């Protein structure tokens, strides 16, 4: 799915769930999460092109397609980024006398820090390679 489709799906799922951010703000959080991931792992979208490239950050836009395994790793960070921005917006409304609901921005900032620390380990991938046909368990008798 493209990032645009993932954002649209997310917006639809949170339509009645207290999300006060609009689509451009959610897209910004999506790009931030995917760009962070790109610093730790290759995005298959750029490897599947006629000439595989390591993208510049500006090349990671809303038309990029993610594989399910990439999305599995990126989604928690994306959700945390959105929830943090949403919490900041809600906390700013406190001055208008509105009740704030959900997790606090400081709690979410702590979660984001932990997710960002864990992401390189989760995104790491090294293909297996063999050194020929070593039959070390063969019976030598």
N, C-alpha and C positions, 0 to 999 in steps of 0.2 A: 504494500500500500504506500502511496505517496504521503509525504508529511501533511499535505493539505487534507487528504482523506482522513488521516489519523486525527488531525485537529477537529475536523467536522464531526467525526465519530465521538470524540471526547466532549465537544460542546453539546452534542445531543444527549449524551449520558448525564451531563451535569446541568441540564437546562432547568430543572426544578430543584436542584440540590444546593442552592446558595452561592453559585458562582456569580461574582459581580464583575468579572473581567470580560472584555469583548474579544472577538476572534483575533484581531491583530496582536493583542497582548498575549493570548494563548499561543499563537504562532511564534512569537518572540521567545517564549519559554521553551517551545519545541526545538527551535533552532539552537538555542543555548545548550540544551541537553544533547542534541545530536552532535554539535560541534565539540562538546566536551568528550563525548564518546570517540569521535574521530581522532582525538589526540592520543587515544589509548589503543585503538584497533582500526583496521581497514574497514571501510564501508563497501560492501559487495557491489553496490550500485556503480561505483567508480571503477571496479575491477572488471565488470561485465561490458564495458564499452570497447569499441574497436581498438582503441589505444588506452590500456589501463593507466590511470593517473593517481597520484596522491593529491587530493584536492586542496586548494586554498580554502580558507574559511568562507570567503565570499562565494565560492562555488557550491557550498552546501546551502541550498535554498529549499523552498517548499515543494519543489518538483522531485526531490530526491526520493527514491523508493527504499524502504527498509525491508529486510527479511524478517520473518517471525522471530528468529533467534536474536537478531539485533534489537528488535523492539522489546523483547523480553528483558534485556539488560538496560535499555534506555528508559523504559516506561516508568520505573519507580523514581528516577531522577526528574523526569519531566513532570510527574505528578507533584513531587515536592516543590519544584520551581513554581508551578501554577498555584499550589496551595499557599506558598509563601507570599507571592504577589497578591493573592486574594486576601490573605490575613493582613497585609500592610494596608490595603485599601479599606478593609473593615475597621481596623484599629484607627485609621485616620478619621473615620466617621464618628468616633466616640465623642469628639468635640461638639458634634451636632446633637448629642443626647441619645444616639442610637445604641442599642445593646449589641455587643460584639458576641459572635458565636464562633465555634470551631477552635482549632488549635492556635496558639499565639505565634507571632512571627519569630520570636526568639527560639521557641521550641522547634519550629520548622527549620530555622537556620542551622540549628544543631544537627537535625536529621540530614539536611543537605550536605553538611560537612562530612558526615559519616558515609553517606552514599557516594560522594565524590572520592573519598579515600578508598572505598571498596571497589569502585568501578574498574580501575586498571586490572585488578586481580580477576574479576569476573569476565572482563573482555579479552583477557589473554588467551591466545590460541597458538599452538605450535603443532604443525602436522607431524605425524609419525613418519619416521624413515627407518629403513632397515640397512644392515650392513651385509647383505647377501644372505645366503642360505646357511645359517649356523645351526647345526643340529647338536646342541650341547647336551640334550637329554637323551640322545640315542644310546641304545645298549651297545657297548663295545665288545661284548662277549661273542 
